[in-house]
Amino acid sequence: MDTATPAVTVALHDGTSVIASSGQVDARRHGELLLPAVDRVLAEAGTKLDAVTDVVVGVGPGPYTGLRVGLVTAATFGSALSVPVHGLCTLDGLAYAAGQEGLDGPFAVATDARRKEVYWARYEDGRTRTGEPAVDRPADIAEALAGLPVVGAGAVLYPDAFPDARGPEHVAAGALAALAAERLAAGRELLPPQPLYLRRPDAQVPKNYKVVTPK
């Protein structure tokens, strides 16, 4: 599952292929949409939650509130089912999906970070990230990414900085699951299910607020 972008996306993978998936794009309803999506995917696959052996969750980078919905839900499932919970960079899932759709060679992935910024990373191919994810203003990285295709909604939002925008725009849980299954089968460790924020949350404690204490 992944809630690091406006997409609320869930998939069930049997170790070989995706057998059911769901995706809805709504940046304000992550908490409302995620559990019904899980139920829908399980029903489509004709299975129950207790059949799940591993949980994979996108760890971002992404905005604070939406990202936490997926991470908390994944942790709850892991605890209730006594199964491992694995983290995976959301940008890696987008890169993998782009590679599966035929995008070759070096490219970048960019998602909307709000505040007129993007979360981004550079990739050698659909499976190989060449640096750590970062958050920047599009104009500040346009020269560094000049000539490269850029995958994701962040590229679509800023065509002046990223003229060669490519799909998919949003991450799909099926791609995350497939990439995770591939890495686990190869004996590779995945990330811990901890949020990758890259900056402080939008919500801040007000400064100089009045403290009221009982007499």
Summary of the structure (lengths in Angstrom):
residues: 215
radius of gyration: 18.0
end to end distance: 48.7
largest distance: 68.6
contacts: 703
relative contact order: 0.19
helix: 33%
strand: 24%
